[in-house]
Amino acid sequence: MTKEECMEALSKHANIKPVITSTVWNELAKENKEFFEAYAQSINKQDAMSEEETSQLIRSMIRESSKHSDDN
């Protein structure tokens, strides 16, 4: 979950103002730099995998569409 997603979820489900979540997040990030650096890398890897998975899905759909076009 990204910082923005946390802010939104806490606002919606716990009525915690986003500015409070953001402030706490920033302070935690200052005190735990190694953790948040690893966390950011993990989020980036997940995003990259999602992009790759999306690209693979699109390529697969194009191939399937081409097969169906060739059959007609």
Distance bins in CASP14 RR format, pairs under 12 A and 6 or more apart:
PFRMAT RR
TARGET T0000
AUTHOR 0000-0000-0000
RMODE 2
METHOD distances of the structure
MODEL  1
1 7 0 0 0 0 1 0 0 0 0 0 0
1 8 0 0 0 0 1 0 0 0 0 0 0
1 9 1 0 0 1 0 0 0 0 0 0 0
1 10 0 0 0 0 0 1 0 0 0 0 0
1 21 0 0 0 0 0 1 0 0 0 0 0
1 25 0 0 0 0 0 1 0 0 0 0 0
1 39 0 0 0 0 1 0 0 0 0 0 0
1 42 0 0 0 0 0 1 0 0 0 0 0
1 43 0 0 0 0 1 0 0 0 0 0 0
1 46 0 0 0 0 0 1 0 0 0 0 0
2 8 0 0 0 0 1 0 0 0 0 0 0
2 9 0 0 0 0 0 1 0 0 0 0 0
2 21 0 0 0 0 0 1 0 0 0 0 0
2 22 0 0 0 0 0 1 0 0 0 0 0
2 25 0 0 0 0 0 1 0 0 0 0 0
2 36 0 0 0 0 0 1 0 0 0 0 0
2 39 0 0 0 0 1 0 0 0 0 0 0
2 40 0 0 0 0 1 0 0 0 0 0 0
2 42 0 0 0 0 0 1 0 0 0 0 0
2 43 1 0 0 1 0 0 0 0 0 0 0
2 44 0 0 0 0 0 1 0 0 0 0 0
2 46 0 0 0 0 1 0 0 0 0 0 0
2 47 0 0 0 0 1 0 0 0 0 0 0
3 9 0 0 0 0 0 1 0 0 0 0 0
3 10 0 0 0 0 0 1 0 0 0 0 0
3 18 0 0 0 0 1 0 0 0 0 0 0
3 21 1 0 0 1 0 0 0 0 0 0 0
3 22 1 0 0 1 0 0 0 0 0 0 0
3 23 0 0 0 0 0 1 0 0 0 0 0
3 24 0 0 0 0 0 1 0 0 0 0 0
3 25 1 0 1 0 0 0 0 0 0 0 0
3 26 0 0 0 0 1 0 0 0 0 0 0
3 28 0 0 0 0 0 1 0 0 0 0 0
3 29 0 0 0 0 1 0 0 0 0 0 0
3 36 0 0 0 0 1 0 0 0 0 0 0
3 39 0 0 0 0 1 0 0 0 0 0 0
3 40 0 0 0 0 1 0 0 0 0 0 0
3 43 0 0 0 0 1 0 0 0 0 0 0
4 10 0 0 0 0 0 1 0 0 0 0 0
4 11 0 0 0 0 0 1 0 0 0 0 0
4 18 0 0 0 0 1 0 0 0 0 0 0
4 21 0 0 0 0 1 0 0 0 0 0 0
4 22 0 0 0 0 1 0 0 0 0 0 0
4 25 0 0 0 0 1 0 0 0 0 0 0
4 43 0 0 0 0 0 1 0 0 0 0 0
5 11 0 0 0 0 0 1 0 0 0 0 0
5 12 0 0 0 0 0 1 0 0 0 0 0
5 13 0 0 0 0 0 1 0 0 0 0 0
5 18 0 0 0 0 0 1 0 0 0 0 0
5 21 0 0 0 0 0 1 0 0 0 0 0
5 25 0 0 0 0 0 1 0 0 0 0 0
5 43 0 0 0 0 0 1 0 0 0 0 0
6 12 0 0 0 0 0 1 0 0 0 0 0
6 13 0 0 0 0 0 1 0 0 0 0 0
6 14 0 0 0 0 0 1 0 0 0 0 0
6 16 0 0 0 0 1 0 0 0 0 0 0
6 18 0 0 0 0 1 0 0 0 0 0 0
6 20 0 0 0 0 0 1 0 0 0 0 0
6 21 1 0 1 0 0 0 0 0 0 0 0
6 22 0 0 0 0 1 0 0 0 0 0 0
6 24 0 0 0 0 1 0 0 0 0 0 0
6 25 1 0 0 1 0 0 0 0 0 0 0
6 26 0 0 0 0 0 1 0 0 0 0 0
6 28 0 0 0 0 0 1 0 0 0 0 0
6 39 0 0 0 0 0 1 0 0 0 0 0
6 43 0 0 0 0 0 1 0 0 0 0 0
7 13 0 0 0 0 0 1 0 0 0 0 0
7 14 0 0 0 0 0 1 0 0 0 0 0
7 16 0 0 0 0 1 0 0 0 0 0 0
7 17 0 0 0 0 1 0 0 0 0 0 0
7 18 1 0 1 0 0 0 0 0 0 0 0
7 19 0 0 0 0 1 0 0 0 0 0 0
7 20 0 0 0 0 1 0 0 0 0 0 0
7 21 1 0 1 0 0 0 0 0 0 0 0
7 22 1 0 0 1 0 0 0 0 0 0 0
7 23 0 0 0 0 0 1 0 0 0 0 0
7 24 0 0 0 0 0 1 0 0 0 0 0
7 25 1 0 0 1 0 0 0 0 0 0 0
7 26 0 0 0 0 0 1 0 0 0 0 0
8 14 0 0 0 0 0 1 0 0 0 0 0
8 16 0 0 0 0 0 1 0 0 0 0 0
8 17 0 0 0 0 0 1 0 0 0 0 0
8 18 1 0 0 1 0 0 0 0 0 0 0
8 21 0 0 0 0 1 0 0 0 0 0 0
8 22 0 0 0 0 0 1 0 0 0 0 0
9 15 0 0 0 0 0 1 0 0 0 0 0
9 16 0 0 0 0 1 0 0 0 0 0 0
9 18 0 0 0 0 0 1 0 0 0 0 0
9 21 0 0 0 0 1 0 0 0 0 0 0
10 16 1 0 1 0 0 0 0 0 0 0 0
10 17 0 0 0 0 1 0 0 0 0 0 0
10 18 1 0 0 1 0 0 0 0 0 0 0
10 19 0 0 0 0 0 1 0 0 0 0 0
10 20 0 0 0 0 1 0 0 0 0 0 0
10 21 1 0 1 0 0 0 0 0 0 0 0
10 22 0 0 0 0 0 1 0 0 0 0 0
10 24 0 0 0 0 1 0 0 0 0 0 0
10 25 0 0 0 0 1 0 0 0 0 0 0
11 17 1 0 0 1 0 0 0 0 0 0 0
11 18 1 0 1 0 0 0 0 0 0 0 0
11 19 0 0 0 0 1 0 0 0 0 0 0
11 20 0 0 0 0 1 0 0 0 0 0 0
11 21 1 0 0 1 0 0 0 0 0 0 0
11 22 0 0 0 0 0 1 0 0 0 0 0
12 18 0 0 0 0 0 1 0 0 0 0 0
12 21 0 0 0 0 0 1 0 0 0 0 0
13 21 0 0 0 0 0 1 0 0 0 0 0
14 20 0 0 0 0 0 1 0 0 0 0 0
14 21 0 0 0 0 1 0 0 0 0 0 0
15 21 0 0 0 0 0 1 0 0 0 0 0
16 22 0 0 0 0 0 1 0 0 0 0 0
16 23 0 0 0 0 0 1 0 0 0 0 0
16 24 0 0 0 0 1 0 0 0 0 0 0
16 25 0 0 0 0 0 1 0 0 0 0 0
17 23 0 0 0 0 1 0 0 0 0 0 0
17 24 0 0 0 0 0 1 0 0 0 0 0
18 24 0 0 0 0 0 1 0 0 0 0 0
18 25 0 0 0 0 0 1 0 0 0 0 0
19 25 0 0 0 0 0 1 0 0 0 0 0
19 26 0 0 0 0 0 1 0 0 0 0 0
20 26 0 0 0 0 0 1 0 0 0 0 0
20 27 0 0 0 0 0 1 0 0 0 0 0
21 27 0 0 0 0 0 1 0 0 0 0 0
21 28 0 0 0 0 0 1 0 0 0 0 0
22 28 0 0 0 0 0 1 0 0 0 0 0
22 29 0 0 0 0 0 1 0 0 0 0 0
23 29 0 0 0 0 0 1 0 0 0 0 0
23 30 0 0 0 0 0 1 0 0 0 0 0
24 30 0 0 0 0 0 1 0 0 0 0 0
24 31 0 0 0 0 0 1 0 0 0 0 0
24 32 0 0 0 0 0 1 0 0 0 0 0
25 31 0 0 0 0 0 1 0 0 0 0 0
25 32 0 0 0 0 0 1 0 0 0 0 0
25 35 0 0 0 0 0 1 0 0 0 0 0
25 36 0 0 0 0 1 0 0 0 0 0 0
25 39 0 0 0 0 0 1 0 0 0 0 0
26 32 0 0 0 0 0 1 0 0 0 0 0
26 33 0 0 0 0 0 1 0 0 0 0 0
26 36 0 0 0 0 1 0 0 0 0 0 0
27 33 0 0 0 0 0 1 0 0 0 0 0
27 36 0 0 0 0 0 1 0 0 0 0 0
28 35 0 0 0 0 1 0 0 0 0 0 0
28 36 1 0 0 1 0 0 0 0 0 0 0
28 39 0 0 0 0 0 1 0 0 0 0 0
29 35 0 0 0 0 1 0 0 0 0 0 0
29 36 1 0 1 0 0 0 0 0 0 0 0
29 37 0 0 0 0 1 0 0 0 0 0 0
29 38 0 0 0 0 0 1 0 0 0 0 0
29 39 0 0 0 0 1 0 0 0 0 0 0
29 40 0 0 0 0 1 0 0 0 0 0 0
30 36 0 0 0 0 1 0 0 0 0 0 0
32 38 0 0 0 0 1 0 0 0 0 0 0
32 39 0 0 0 0 1 0 0 0 0 0 0
32 40 0 0 0 0 0 1 0 0 0 0 0
33 39 0 0 0 0 0 1 0 0 0 0 0
33 40 0 0 0 0 0 1 0 0 0 0 0
34 40 0 0 0 0 0 1 0 0 0 0 0
34 41 0 0 0 0 0 1 0 0 0 0 0
35 41 0 0 0 0 0 1 0 0 0 0 0
35 42 0 0 0 0 0 1 0 0 0 0 0
36 42 0 0 0 0 0 1 0 0 0 0 0
36 43 0 0 0 0 0 1 0 0 0 0 0
37 43 0 0 0 0 0 1 0 0 0 0 0
37 44 0 0 0 0 0 1 0 0 0 0 0
38 44 0 0 0 0 0 1 0 0 0 0 0
38 45 0 0 0 0 0 1 0 0 0 0 0
39 45 0 0 0 0 0 1 0 0 0 0 0
39 46 0 0 0 0 0 1 0 0 0 0 0
40 46 0 0 0 0 0 1 0 0 0 0 0
40 47 0 0 0 0 0 1 0 0 0 0 0
41 47 0 0 0 0 0 1 0 0 0 0 0
41 48 0 0 0 0 0 1 0 0 0 0 0
42 48 0 0 0 0 0 1 0 0 0 0 0
42 49 0 0 0 0 0 1 0 0 0 0 0
43 49 0 0 0 0 0 1 0 0 0 0 0
43 50 0 0 0 0 0 1 0 0 0 0 0
44 50 0 0 0 0 0 1 0 0 0 0 0
44 51 0 0 0 0 0 1 0 0 0 0 0
45 51 0 0 0 0 0 1 0 0 0 0 0
45 52 0 0 0 0 0 1 0 0 0 0 0
46 52 0 0 0 0 0 1 0 0 0 0 0
46 53 0 0 0 0 0 1 0 0 0 0 0
47 53 0 0 0 0 0 1 0 0 0 0 0
47 54 0 0 0 0 0 1 0 0 0 0 0
48 54 0 0 0 0 0 1 0 0 0 0 0
48 55 0 0 0 0 0 1 0 0 0 0 0
49 55 0 0 0 0 0 1 0 0 0 0 0
49 56 0 0 0 0 0 1 0 0 0 0 0
50 56 0 0 0 0 0 1 0 0 0 0 0
50 57 0 0 0 0 0 1 0 0 0 0 0
51 57 0 0 0 0 0 1 0 0 0 0 0
51 58 0 0 0 0 0 1 0 0 0 0 0
52 58 0 0 0 0 0 1 0 0 0 0 0
52 59 0 0 0 0 0 1 0 0 0 0 0
53 59 0 0 0 0 0 1 0 0 0 0 0
53 60 0 0 0 0 0 1 0 0 0 0 0
54 60 0 0 0 0 0 1 0 0 0 0 0
54 61 0 0 0 0 0 1 0 0 0 0 0
55 61 0 0 0 0 0 1 0 0 0 0 0
55 62 0 0 0 0 0 1 0 0 0 0 0
56 62 0 0 0 0 0 1 0 0 0 0 0
56 63 0 0 0 0 0 1 0 0 0 0 0
57 63 0 0 0 0 0 1 0 0 0 0 0
57 64 0 0 0 0 0 1 0 0 0 0 0
58 64 0 0 0 0 0 1 0 0 0 0 0
58 65 0 0 0 0 0 1 0 0 0 0 0
59 65 0 0 0 0 0 1 0 0 0 0 0
59 66 0 0 0 0 0 1 0 0 0 0 0
60 66 0 0 0 0 0 1 0 0 0 0 0
60 67 0 0 0 0 0 1 0 0 0 0 0
61 67 0 0 0 0 0 1 0 0 0 0 0
61 68 0 0 0 0 0 1 0 0 0 0 0
62 68 0 0 0 0 0 1 0 0 0 0 0
62 69 0 0 0 0 0 1 0 0 0 0 0
63 69 0 0 0 0 0 1 0 0 0 0 0
63 70 0 0 0 0 0 1 0 0 0 0 0
64 70 0 0 0 0 0 1 0 0 0 0 0
64 71 0 0 0 0 0 1 0 0 0 0 0
65 71 0 0 0 0 0 1 0 0 0 0 0
65 72 0 0 0 0 0 1 0 0 0 0 0
66 72 0 0 0 0 0 1 0 0 0 0 0
END
